[in-house]
Amino acid sequence: MLFASSPSLLENFVQFTVLGLTYGCLFALIALGYTMVYGIVELINFAHGDLFMLGGFVSLTVVGFFGLTEAGAVAAAGPLAIGGAILVAFVGSVLFCSGLNTVIDIAVYRPLRNAPKLAPLVSAIGVSFILMNAGLFWGGSQPVSFPDLLPNENLLERFAQNGQLFGTFGVEHVRFTAKNLLVFGVTVPAMLGLTLFIKYSKLGKAMRAVAQNPTAAKLMGIDTDRIIGLTFAIGGALAGAAAVIYGLTIGTVKYDMGYQNGLYAFTAAVLGGIGRLPGAVLGGLIIGLVSAYGSAYIGERWNGALIFGILIMILIFRPTGLLGSTAREKV
Amino acid sequence: MPAVATKTPFALNWETVLFLGLLLYPVFPIFESTIFGATKRSLGDQLPTVFIFTILAYGLNVVIGYTGLLHLGIAAFFACGSYVAGILTVGAYSFGLPFPIALIAGTVSAALLGLLIGAPTLRLRGDYLALVTLGFGEVVKVTLKNLDGITAGSRGLSPIPPPTDHAIWAEDFRPYYYLTLGILIVVALGLRNLERSRLGRAWVALREDELAANCMGLNPGKLKLAAFALGAGLAGLAGVLYATRLSSTADPGAYDFNRSIFMVCCLILGGLGNRTGVLLGVFLLVGFDNILTPILDGAIQKQFPNTGGRLYLSFTGWRLAVFGLALILMMRFRPEGMIPSTRVKHELHPDEVVSDAIDPIVLGANTREVQQMKGESR
C-alpha cells in the first residue's frame, strides 16, 4: 500500500456485498429452522430466535471452559487449541439447541397438535419469553463480548498485487477475513447436506409426506410425532450452528438478540416462500444484503423499518414468497 | 344455566357490580393508606392506568376476541393516538388545541390508520396477518424513534397539558380516575350493545367459520376491516388518555412489541371475547407489574440485603418467565381464559356437549325475541 485513499464507490459496494452475504448466510441458517417447522406444523415458532440466542451463550460458556475468554489467553493459545475450542463450541451449541427444541416440542407443542392455530402460536410466544428470561440470568442484561478467536488478517491481501485486486479495487478497502470464510464454510455445506437429506433420505421423504398431509402420512405408517420432533431437532441444530458463527463474527451476544434476528430470519423465510428450503436461503441472502446496503446508504437505524416494510409488501403482493408455489389453500 | 334470566338489560351482573364498585371507590378510599401504603403507591393512582389499558384491551378484544384475527401490533395504534394528542396539544407546536378535540382526533386518526393498513392485508390468512401487524408495529416504532423533528425522538413529546387548566389534575387522583373510568364505562356500554347487534353477531359468525359466514351472505372483507378500524380507534382513544395522564408521549419504546404482546396476554388470561374477563386480565397483569412486583421486591430486599445485583434474587428478574409460563399453561389447560365467554368456550371444547348452556342471545336472538320465546314456551 503506497498511500491511503478513501474507498471508491465500487470498493464500498463490494465491501458491503461481502458483509451482506455474510449476514445473509446467518439469517438463512436461522430461517431454515423457521421454514421447516412452519412447513410441517404450520406454526410460526416465535421461540426459534431465542433458541439461537441461548446457543450463543452455550458456545460462550464452552469457550470459557477452554480458558479463552481473555484476549491475552487467546493470543497465547496455539491454533490447534483455538480450533479445538471452536469445534467443541459448535458441537455443544448444536446438540444443546437441537435437544432443547425437541424437548420444547414434546412438552409444549405436541399436546396442542389438534388445538386451534392460535394456541401453539401463543404458546410459542410464551416459550420465547421463558428462553429470554433464561438468557437474562445466564448473561445479564448487558451485551457480553465473545472472545475474538479468529485472525483478522485480510485474506485478499494474499492474492493482491500492489495492493490491488483484479487491478480495480484496493484490498485495503475490501476485507475478507477468516471469519467470512468460516460463515460460508459452515453455511454452504450445511444447506447442501440438508437439501440432500430432505430429497433423498427415507426420513426426508417422511418429512415431506407429513408436511403435505399429516393424516395421510400417519395412515401410511409414518410416526408423525417422531418426524415432527426430528424437524424441530434439525431446525434447532441449524440455529445452534448459526449462534456460534454469530458469536465468532459479530463479537457480542445479548439476551434479546434472538428477538430481532429471529424476526429478520422469519422475514427471510416468508420472502423466499415459507416451507421451501431454497426459498429460506434466497430470502436470507436478500435480507442480509438489504440490511448491509441499508446500513451503508440509508442509516442503520432505519433497518428495522426497511426490513419489516419489505415483509409487509411481500405479504400483500405475493404472500407465497419468491419461490413459493401458488397452491390454493384447502378450504 | 339460567343464561336468559341474567342477561336481561337491567339485571345485575358481575360487570355492573364491578363498575359500580369502581365508581364508589374514591368515596371510600380504604386502600389508599393501608395495604398499598407500604409501597407508597396509592391504588387510586394505579387504577386510571388499569382503565386506560382496559380500553386498549377492549379494542384488541374486538379484533382478536370477537372477530378471531390475531393482532400483534396494537401498540402502533396506541402510539398513533398518543402522538396525535401530543402534536395537537404540546407547546412546541402552535396548535394548542383543547383536550376533547385531541381525544377525537387521536381516535379518528388511529381508526383511519387501521383502515389504511387493514385494507390491503385483511385477505391474508390468520398467521400471516399476525406477522403483518407485528411488522407494522415495528415500522411505526422505528419511524417514531427516527423522525426526531416531528416526534422528538426518544425524548417523547412533552409536556402535554392536563385536560383543563385547573390545578386539581395534579393535586388529586380523582379527576383522572373519573375521567378514565367514565370513558371506559361509555366504551363498555357501547361494546355491550355492539356485541348483540347485527355487526357483532356477524363478527362472531366470521370467527367461527369464515366460509359458512360468507355463504350466508356476509362480506368477510368489510367485516374484518370494520373490526380492525374499531379496534384501532379504541387503541387510539386509549393512547390519547395515556399520553394526557403521563403528560408526555413517553419514548417510542413504550409502544413496542412488548406492549402489544402484554395486551394479548391480558386478553388470554382474562378470557377472549368477554369484557369482564378482559378487565380482570388487565387488572391482574398491571397489578402484577405495578403493585405485586414492588411489594415482593421490597420483601426480598429486606430478607437478603446483599443480592449483589444478582437478577434471579429479585422478583423483577422473573417477570418474563412468569408471563411465558402463564401463557403456556393457559393455552394448555384453559385456553378460554379465567372468565370465558360462553361462546368461545364452546368453540374451544367442541367435544363437551352441554346443551342447556347455549345462550340464545349469543346465538343471534335479541332480548325481545328471547322474551317472546320464553312467553311462547309458557
Chai-1 contact restraints between the chains, C-beta under 6 A:
chainA,res_idxA,chainB,res_idxB,connection_type,confidence,min_distance_angstrom,max_distance_angstrom,comment,restraint_id
A,I44,B,D127,contact,1.0,0.0,6.0,A-B,restraint_1
A,V108,B,I328,contact,1.0,0.0,6.0,A-B,restraint_2
A,A119,B,M331,contact,1.0,0.0,6.0,A-B,restraint_3
A,A119,B,P335,contact,1.0,0.0,6.0,A-B,restraint_4
A,V122,B,L327,contact,1.0,0.0,6.0,A-B,restraint_5
A,V122,B,M331,contact,1.0,0.0,6.0,A-B,restraint_6
A,S123,B,I328,contact,1.0,0.0,6.0,A-B,restraint_7
A,S123,B,M331,contact,1.0,0.0,6.0,A-B,restraint_8
A,G126,B,G324,contact,1.0,0.0,6.0,A-B,restraint_9
A,G126,B,L327,contact,1.0,0.0,6.0,A-B,restraint_10
A,G126,B,I328,contact,1.0,0.0,6.0,A-B,restraint_11
A,F129,B,L320,contact,1.0,0.0,6.0,A-B,restraint_12
A,F129,B,F323,contact,1.0,0.0,6.0,A-B,restraint_13
A,F129,B,G324,contact,1.0,0.0,6.0,A-B,restraint_14
A,I130,B,A321,contact,1.0,0.0,6.0,A-B,restraint_15
A,I130,B,G324,contact,1.0,0.0,6.0,A-B,restraint_16
A,M132,B,L320,contact,1.0,0.0,6.0,A-B,restraint_17
A,N133,B,L320,contact,1.0,0.0,6.0,A-B,restraint_18
A,N133,B,A321,contact,1.0,0.0,6.0,A-B,restraint_19
A,F137,B,L311,contact,1.0,0.0,6.0,A-B,restraint_20
A,F137,B,Y312,contact,1.0,0.0,6.0,A-B,restraint_21
A,R301,B,N146,contact,1.0,0.0,6.0,A-B,restraint_22
A,G304,B,E138,contact,1.0,0.0,6.0,A-B,restraint_23
A,G304,B,V142,contact,1.0,0.0,6.0,A-B,restraint_24
A,A305,B,V139,contact,1.0,0.0,6.0,A-B,restraint_25
A,A305,B,V142,contact,1.0,0.0,6.0,A-B,restraint_26
A,A305,B,T143,contact,1.0,0.0,6.0,A-B,restraint_27
A,F308,B,G135,contact,1.0,0.0,6.0,A-B,restraint_28
A,F308,B,E138,contact,1.0,0.0,6.0,A-B,restraint_29
A,F308,B,V139,contact,1.0,0.0,6.0,A-B,restraint_30
A,G309,B,V139,contact,1.0,0.0,6.0,A-B,restraint_31
A,L311,B,G135,contact,1.0,0.0,6.0,A-B,restraint_32
A,I312,B,V132,contact,1.0,0.0,6.0,A-B,restraint_33
A,I312,B,G135,contact,1.0,0.0,6.0,A-B,restraint_34
A,L315,B,Y128,contact,1.0,0.0,6.0,A-B,restraint_35
A,L315,B,V132,contact,1.0,0.0,6.0,A-B,restraint_36
A,I316,B,P120,contact,1.0,0.0,6.0,A-B,restraint_37
A,I316,B,T121,contact,1.0,0.0,6.0,A-B,restraint_38
A,V331,B,L211,contact,1.0,0.0,6.0,A-B,restraint_39
